[in-house]
Amino acid sequence: MASSDSRAKLAAKLGAATVALLLPMLVQVEGQVNRTYRDPIGVLTSCVGHTGPELRIGQVWTDEQCAQQLADDVLKHSKFLSCITYRPLTDGNKAAFASFEFNVGSEAFCNSTLARKANAGDLAGACAELSRWTRAGGVVWPGLVKRRALERKVCES
């Protein structure tokens, strides 16, 4: 479990209901691996999709460390709030957009058609855009297809 300080910061930034949707969704779609490994496109990764220069093959992480990495990463990767100026957003919109940004990065998220549609007030169109992002390294990945389907379902809820 992430430290209460990290969860409180997340709740203050995203809202408690969004955090309650988002963290379990990220564990579900990313999976949790308590060691460092290479993801499908070769990026060194740990726990719940964490990447960073401090990672080395052979590291092992506790559940608490993984929860902390996740909370810290979500705080770091929640720039979608500054990219999406349209309001109001539902908790489902915020959780789906945060999960998507967590996966593709802030620059790709902020420059996406999804962001443009959301900012134009077309939230249904923005949610539908999630289904288009199923490739990594030029290949359609079944895991990304499933992830985007879940994100879209949450976004549209």
HUQUI-V539136 format. One record per residue. RES is the residue in one letter. D_LAST is the distance of its C-alpha to the last C-alpha in Angstrom with 2 decimals. Layout:
# HUQUI-V539136
res=<RES,RES>
d_last=<D_LAST,D_LAST>
This chain:
# HUQUI-V539136
res=<M,A,S,S,D,S,R,A,K,L,A,A,K,L,G,A,A,T,V,A,L,L,L,P,M,L,V,Q,V,E,G,Q,V,N,R,T,Y,R,D,P,I,G,V,L,T,S,C,V,G,H,T,G,P,E,L,R,I,G,Q,V,W,T,D,E,Q,C,A,Q,Q,L,A,D,D,V,L,K,H,S,K,F,L,S,C,I,T,Y,R,P,L,T,D,G,N,K,A,A,F,A,S,F,E,F,N,V,G,S,E,A,F,C,N,S,T,L,A,R,K,A,N,A,G,D,L,A,G,A,C,A,E,L,S,R,W,T,R,A,G,G,V,V,W,P,G,L,V,K,R,R,A,L,E,R,K,V,C,E,S>
d_last=<26.31,26.22,28.68,27.64,28.60,26.20,23.28,24.37,24.54,21.04,19.73,21.85,20.63,16.86,16.35,16.62,13.02,12.12,15.20,14.37,11.27,13.26,16.69,16.14,13.92,16.88,19.39,17.77,17.65,20.83,22.72,25.32,28.91,31.37,33.78,34.04,33.49,33.08,29.69,29.70,31.02,33.54,32.09,33.30,30.37,30.06,27.78,24.08,24.61,27.03,29.57,32.53,36.28,37.12,36.08,38.91,39.12,40.08,38.16,36.58,33.96,33.24,29.80,30.28,31.17,28.14,25.82,27.74,27.53,23.74,23.46,26.06,24.46,21.03,23.03,25.00,22.20,19.96,21.68,18.52,18.66,22.00,21.13,18.20,19.88,17.45,16.10,14.09,11.32,8.34,8.72,5.88,7.98,11.01,10.60,10.01,12.80,14.96,14.83,15.73,18.44,19.70,20.33,21.80,23.31,23.22,25.54,23.74,20.37,22.05,24.01,21.30,20.28,16.68,18.03,20.12,17.39,15.25,18.54,19.30,16.23,14.75,11.29,10.37,13.61,13.07,10.01,12.31,15.12,13.91,15.25,18.62,19.31,20.68,24.29,26.33,30.03,29.76,28.63,25.42,24.46,22.77,21.23,19.65,18.40,16.67,15.44,13.99,12.29,10.60,9.89,8.49,6.19,5.13,5.58,3.83,0.00>
